[in-house]
Amino acid sequence: MDKWKLSAARVYAQVINPVILTKYTGFDPEFNSNIYQDDVPSMTVTLGVNISF
């Protein structure tokens, strides 16, 4: 990290609902809106990098 003059670096990932095991065929029970009629349970992935110089 001295080569690039970094004081800190962090790489992170977050996965919400990585495995969905259900026989539920209706709309996503966690979604609270009438805008979308085709909602199904879904997986969300967040990736990020924090760098300090």
C-alpha positions in Angstrom: 0.0 0.0 0.0 3.0 2.3 0.5 3.7 2.0 -3.2 0.4 3.6 -4.1 0.5 6.0 -1.0 -2.7 4.4 0.4 -3.4 4.6 4.2 -6.3 2.1 4.0 -8.3 0.0 1.5 -11.3 -2.2 2.0 -13.2 -4.3 -0.5 -16.6 -5.6 0.6 -19.6 -7.6 -0.7 -23.1 -8.0 0.7 -25.6 -10.6 -0.5 -29.3 -10.4 0.5 -31.4 -13.6 0.0 -28.5 -15.6 -1.6 -30.6 -18.8 -1.7 -34.4 -18.7 -2.0 -36.0 -22.0 -1.3 -39.8 -21.7 -1.5 -42.8 -23.0 -3.2 -44.5 -19.6 -2.8 -45.8 -18.6 -6.3 -47.3 -15.2 -5.4 -45.8 -11.7 -5.4 -42.7 -10.9 -3.3 -44.0 -10.7 0.3 -41.2 -8.2 1.2 -42.2 -5.7 -1.5 -44.8 -3.1 -0.5 -46.1 -1.4 -3.6 -48.8 -1.8 -6.2 -46.6 -0.4 -9.0 -45.1 -3.7 -10.1 -47.4 -6.7 -10.7 -44.6 -9.2 -11.6 -42.6 -9.1 -8.3 -40.9 -12.4 -7.3 -38.5 -13.0 -4.4 -35.1 -11.9 -5.6 -31.4 -11.8 -4.7 -29.6 -8.5 -4.2 -25.8 -8.1 -4.5 -23.9 -5.1 -3.3 -20.2 -4.6 -4.0 -18.0 -1.8 -2.9 -14.4 -0.4 -2.4 -13.3 2.2 0.2 -9.9 3.7 -0.4 -8.1 6.3 1.8 -5.0 8.2 0.8 
